[in-house]
């Protein structure tokens, strides 16, 4: 796990920007504190920051060259099956000088070209420069677990693991109004676009070829329903047996490490499954949980402790107070050079920071909800498609639900919030309902937020093109299409981005067994009813691992990794909210939001609890980002 950056100049004007490669690489130091180095050629510069995981010796440092010196690689990620690939390559006559997966990746590319991508088990973003052909090859893993951003114009192409490292090349890109419009709905900017015009995210399962002053993008992997070439399962019990086999293999493969390894343990089914299986392959697994001292509604540590006791793990609970979030909040917000407002990044950052004090690698249960249908919204979608009595009743009570208090910070407020969202979505077409349930604010709400002059800058035709590209596969037929769309959209843009950014800010590698591609492909070869049926979400996963887990885990409602922010807006964060983010004079000068909207928002926060803390967080996180990066944005404009 590391950070990478690079530039390919097309002419002398572009070559001038190569002097910034070192500055860009230094912006990635947190991703790789163990070593940093550059490769420079006349028109090409590559940078690497290393977090040593496999082969800790200096011979495994990067940039790494092949024996001939023709090829050079910078690599971020892990190839779990590198030992098997190495054996195959040695049989073909390849010789190795390290015990690292990086050298295996490089030799695989030399041997197989772009087809090497299909052989890798793991997560990765890497770049290989071929000096002889003046060709730069950049690849990204199947599901976008590892990030890669890039920018191109007539003079140059540049790439990096993070936005701040890309901007370190002295880029001055313009703010993209369409991206702002989508961000305020989703709390993130969906790929391939970013908050800046011209800066793109390399799509999951894609690669770039830079040669002859051209940049071409190619798709090498596309997840799909019934992707497996084998049979589609119709026997539930047989499917459970095969699921357990895939889970065990995925976890076992991710136990390979030359540094201390642990596992996050929230007490939910997903992380508990990972811990149960990982405990088979180590004497005493280190496990880590986060709890909330003063917010029992959000605390789940008792369930994590039951799993830790059952598997005799070396368990550590980090009990947090809401003050801990506020102490670290600006450090977290300042990390993002593109606005991002998943509030669960706050506890995840603290969990990563404290876990890193004991281990360098940890396992996580991320990906299971999207692949096996674990979110509450999936049950809402199922009921909407079935058009049963519950949907009909709620729809009739929508006028009443409009008036009830809705807040994540109380039990009933959260129930009213969920029922209101569900009832509001029932009359929508399947694709629009999907978008609605993915969003924190509707198009109408965002339009009412924005300044008239800013609204005029939004190309609504382009917005609808982007939206259609994101939800066009939702047809209202197989429920698997909803899960697949979340694997393509929600996972890489929100969940995995959060995990990567917050863990790597603390130099911690997080591995996600549920996103082993063989496991995901198996899951999308199962009928949707195996995953969600009646009132049961993650049906086959829960039934498969039931013998492995304490029964108490099956007698509790699912909770997200949520954060009690609403009270903070009124108290500890009051000055930040009112004077820093929503200051009337600043908003008027900014001309992105309407002052009527921001003034009303301040009043609502001060006088009620009837607001969605995550929708508010999206606005506040944007404002904080804009203040930090405004000079670059305004200069570009």
Number of C-alpha atoms within 10 A of each C-alpha: 25 32 33 33 31 30 29 28 23 20 13 12 12 19 18 13 21 25 13 19 25 22 17 29 27 22 21 26 21 19 28 25 17 15 15 22 17 18 19 14 10 10 18 24 23 30 27 33 30 27 26 23 21 19 17 16 11 10 12 19 23 25 22 21 19 16 12 6 11 12 21 19 26 30 29 26 24 27 23 20 17 22 14 10 19 22 12 13 17 12 10 10 8 15 15 15 10 17 17 23 23 26 23 24 24 23 24 23 17 15 14 12 12 17 12 15 22 13 14 20 20 24 24 24 27 26 25 24 22 16 14 9 11 13 18 22 19 23 26 28 26 27 26 25 26 27 29 27 22 21 20 17 14 12 16 25 20 26 28 30 27 25 24 16 26 28 22 19 21 13 14 17 19 17 19 19 21 24 22 22 22 22 25 28 24 26 29 25 23 21 19 14 19 23 24 20 16 15 23 19 22 24 25 27 19 20 23 20 18 19 15 10 15 13 15 9 14 13 14 17 16 12 19 16 18 18 15 16 8 9 10 15 17 12 10 14 13 10 20 18 11 16 19 16 12 21 21 18 16 25 25 19 17 23 19 16 16 13 13 14 23 26 27 25 30 27 21 21 27 22 24 28 26 24 27 21 20 24 20 14 12 13 10 15 22 24 26 25 21 24 21 20 13 14 14 10 14 18 20 19 21 16 19 26 22 18 28 24 12 12 20 16 22 13 20 17 19 16 15 18 13 18 12 14 20 16 10 14 17 13 13 18 20 15 17 18 18 21 26 25 26 21 21 17 26 23 23 18 24 22 23 26 18 17 26 21 10 12 17 22 25 24 23 23 24 20 24 21 21 23 25 25 27 23 16 14 16 21 19 20 21 16 20 21 15 11 12 11 10 12 18 14 11 18 20 11 13 17 12 11 19 14 11 15 17 23 21 25 20 14 12 14 16 16 14 20 21 18 18 22 17 23 22 18 20 20 11 13 13 20 18 17 20 21 20 20 19 17 18 21 22 17 15 9 12 18 17 15 20 21 19 14 12 16 20 11 11 16 12 14 10 11 16 12 11 19 16 14 10 18 20 13 13 23 13 16 10 13 20 26 19 25 23 21 20 22 22 23 20 19 22 24 24 19 18 21 21 22 26 21 22 24 26 25 20 23 26 27 24 25 25 23 28 25 24 24 20 15 21 26 19 23 26 22 22 22 18 19 17 22 21 21 15 10 9 15 22 23 19 24 23 20 11 17 19 15 9 14 19 16 11 11 20 13 7 11 8 14 13 12 16 19 21 20 20 22 16 15 20 18 12 14 15 16 14 15 24 21 12 16 21 24 17 17 10 15 20 16 10 18 15 18 24 20 22 15 15 21 15 11 18 18 11 13 21 15 9 11 19 17 17 18 21 22 18 22 20 23 24 20 22 22 23 20 20 19 14 15 14 15 12 17 17 14 10 12 10
